[in-house]
Amino acid sequence: MRLRSRTTPAPLLAAIAAAVLISSMAAASARAQDPLKVAPTMYKLLFENERVRVMEVTFKPGERIAPHAHPDHFVYVAAGGSLTITAGEKTMDAELKPGQVIWIAAESHWAVNNGKTDVRLVVTELKEPSRSDAPVPKSSN
């Protein structure tokens, strides 16, 4: 008996690669859910319309939120403190000050309050698509 070597046709390889990518994206999406569903005792919906969603977040010392996702959003720090935020392979320690406003591009992350005080935030998510491809306005002189 003679064995033949076979090569997988390029269209089949592309289909397999696409299936793997879709599967991994679905798994990531399943892990990174809506923060209101992941942490209903920490996140409270304050306002929502077709353009934005505004939530109040309270992290007690030692409290951790499971992986969740946000579209482009900004955070207003109502009561500061220390959070450790992990997004993918990157971990950042954040010392938040009251009155601080932070812009965060769309991402999935999880966080823990590693301080000794409650951290209170107001998170405003933008429902419009990211505008990273929008043209930069010309300055007038």
ZIWOZI-V556956 format. One record per residue. N is the residue number from 1. D_FIRST is the distance of its C-alpha to the first C-alpha in Angstrom with 2 decimals. Layout:
# ZIWOZI-V556956
n->[N N]
d_first->[D_FIRST D_FIRST]
This chain:
# ZIWOZI-V556956
n->[1 2 3 4 5 6 7 8 9 10 11 12 13 14 15 16 17 18 19 20 21 22 23 24 25 26 27 28 29 30 31 32 33 34 35 36 37 38 39 40 41 42 43 44 45 46 47 48 49 50 51 52 53 54 55 56 57 58 59 60 61 62 63 64 65 66 67 68 69 70 71 72 73 74 75 76 77 78 79 80 81 82 83 84 85 86 87 88 89 90 91 92 93 94 95 96 97 98 99 100 101 102 103 104 105 106 107 108 109 110 111 112 113 114 115 116 117 118 119 120 121 122 123 124 125 126 127 128 129 130 131 132 133 134 135 136 137 138 139 140 141]
d_first->[0.00 3.75 6.60 9.77 13.13 15.63 19.34 21.76 24.31 27.81 29.54 27.28 27.96 31.64 31.64 30.08 32.63 35.43 34.49 34.51 37.84 39.40 38.32 39.82 42.96 43.35 43.01 45.59 47.84 47.63 48.63 51.40 53.65 57.19 59.62 61.98 59.29 57.95 61.46 64.06 66.57 66.36 66.13 68.90 68.87 72.15 71.67 69.09 69.19 66.85 66.98 67.15 66.69 69.01 68.41 70.32 68.28 69.71 67.82 69.51 69.12 65.71 64.43 60.92 59.46 55.80 53.65 55.09 55.28 58.14 58.38 60.70 63.67 66.67 68.15 71.86 72.67 75.45 75.41 73.66 71.69 68.42 64.98 61.55 59.27 55.49 53.59 49.88 49.68 53.34 56.20 59.85 63.06 65.74 69.46 70.85 74.53 76.60 77.03 73.90 71.73 68.05 65.69 62.02 59.35 56.92 54.79 53.40 54.94 56.42 59.61 61.73 65.48 65.81 69.58 72.56 73.82 72.70 71.12 72.02 70.41 70.73 67.40 67.55 64.25 64.12 62.38 62.26 59.13 59.05 61.02 59.27 58.64 62.27 64.27 66.71 70.28 72.26 75.28 78.63 81.09]
